[in-house]
Each structure stands twice: as structure tokens, then as C-alpha cells.
């Protein structure tokens, strides 16, 4: 656990019984924080805007529950997601607590130490090379995993850790789902994969494609989908109780839940006949084919580009 994460955990634990914090309108504070941030971005942009920054700025979602304790998630403009840390007896309390966690992380994310700079990149690459038992010199070669990681970091110089994590979450999901493995087997270059998905982001089409992949797996291995969903749900609960960013865990849970709901509707092989097994086959992605040697590493930051699911 990082020093910043420990500080957040300490704050969240102490503030559970702090009445002065409870009296604050954290929902409004969070909204105002991001409204000002988005307005600042629009003012600094040459693109035209209608001036409406507001209603859809933050997304609050309450997890289905017949009674307490209640769980609420809030998604920020870039896609980062946070949930309530404490045990909440009402939905309103869960909403306020989710906003409190998101506000704390949003404020910390604005600190200078949370900006990606050359010093941070150097430290991160050295740590990755040590943890993965590869040469730091490979960071200069974009065909290697650590080289790809270096390219991603340098592309985000000046941006925040949260912004970098928002982009990395997409590749974490693609690795978890098996799409990156399939693209590697077709010898698609990392650079073209990164370029495509960085520009497209994570949308409903990709989520649906991932759910279809899991439907196909459930057909081949009955019961696997339910097992994966239970694991994902446990991971989401544990991550929420740590007060950390939740998008990867929440997206996994929702994709698996969607697949499982469809598994109960479709019981015949014909249900899968219209859907190719991977997103890249459905879309005919413009990925160049390059022949390069993969370097196996085990650093968590590089898993999305190396390890099979």
C-alpha cells in the first residue's frame, strides 16, 4: 500500500465518527469541484462549448439491495469510480459517503506529487524492471513490454495518476477478457492496439462484446461464469473497503452479470452463432501486423501487455 493510499485510509477511518465532516454537503462539494475543473478545461480549449457543464457530470448508482447496508458508486467525468467506504444504513448515507471518498481522492489527485513527470517515469521503469527481472535498457525498445509501458507513461507526462489509471483500466479489462491475448496471437503490434483503444475508450459495444465472449466460455465450461462473477464481486467489495478507485472491479462485475443474465435466456448453441468470439473480429480493427519477440514480465503494471488470462 502506497503512502498516499495509507493517508486516505487513515482519513476515511477517522472521519467515520467525525461529526463536523458529516455536516458537510460533500455531494455538492464534489459536484462543484468537478464543475470548476471541467469549466477550466473548456475555458482553456479553443473548441466551442454550449456552456452546459452540469447535469450529467457525475453518475451515482445504488447497488440493488432489499435493505441495509446500502452501497453506492459515483463515477467521475473521466470514468474513475469510487464507492462508499463505511457501512451505511440508508441510501442517502451511502451516496454521501461515496461522494466523500471520491472527493478525497479527487483532491489528492491534484497534488503535484500525483503528476506524472520524468522523475516518476524513471522510478517506475526501474521498479518495473526490477520486479519483472528484465533489463532497464529494454525500456528504449517499444517492441518489449517494458518499452510499451514507457511509451504509455511518456504519453501522459503532465497528467495525473488518476488520468493514467483511467486509460490503463481499458487494457486491464482487455487482458482479463482475453482480447489482448487473441490480438497477440494474430501478431498485432502493441503500438497499434494501444493507439486504437486509447482513442476509442471503453464503450457499450466493447462491454457487450466482452459479455458475448464470456457467454461463449460458459457454453464450453458450464458454471465458469458464476465462479468468475463471485470472484469479481469479492474483489469489488474488498477494493471498496480500501477506498481506492473501483472501475476495473466494477466493470468486470457488470460485464459478467450481463453475460450471466443472458445465459439464462439463451440455452442453445444457436444463441452464440451470430456473435464472433472477439471484439477485434467483429470490428476488423485497423491494426498493423508486426513480427516481434514478446518479453514475459510479471510486474502488475505490465500485465495487460504480457500475461494470458
GIDAKA-V130753 format. One record per helix or strand of 3 or more residues. SS is the DSSP state (hx for helix, st for strand). FROM is the first residue (numbers start at 1). TO is the last residue. If there is no record, write none. Layout:
SS;FROM;TO + SS;FROM;TO
This chain:
hx;3;15 + hx;19;22 + hx;26;43 + st;59;62 + st;72;75 + st;81;83 + hx;91;109 + hx;112;114 + hx;118;132 + hx;136;140 + hx;145;155 + hx;161;177 + hx;179;185 + hx;190;200 + hx;204;220 + hx;224;240 + hx;247;265 + hx;269;272 + hx;279;283 + hx;300;305
